[in-house]
Amino acid sequence: MSKPLLILIAGPYRSGTDGDPARIARNLERLEAASWPIYERGHVPMIGEWVALPILRVASTDASGPGASDGSMPTGAGPVEGDVMYTTAHRLLQHCDAVLRLEGASHGADQDVRIAEARGIPVYRSIDEIPVFAADAAA
């Protein structure tokens, strides 16, 4: 391996939360908890929500965005939010070198895995499967 990998962390975000913001936040914290071990292995962690949520926040205040009528942030898993989340992940996977699939039911994470596998991108199911990047060896 000649460079650090960009690794998408895929797992439940909205799944199993019934739309409860506290449970959604816990799911995001769980995704984010995997970022440090990936970083420690010499790679760059990425979570789709880190990219999609600001897009949704800005779109909700834009005159043409999904919350334009009242300026509110979309909070449901409606078609616009779902489209932005899935499209962002799909686009990110064009740049990612690997996927770490965390445990837990998630249609979106399963979709990420299917896309990665179709593109020949490695899918890891455990941090321990991710190779360590030795920057000194690549220099």
Disulfide bonds with the S-S distance in Angstrom:
none
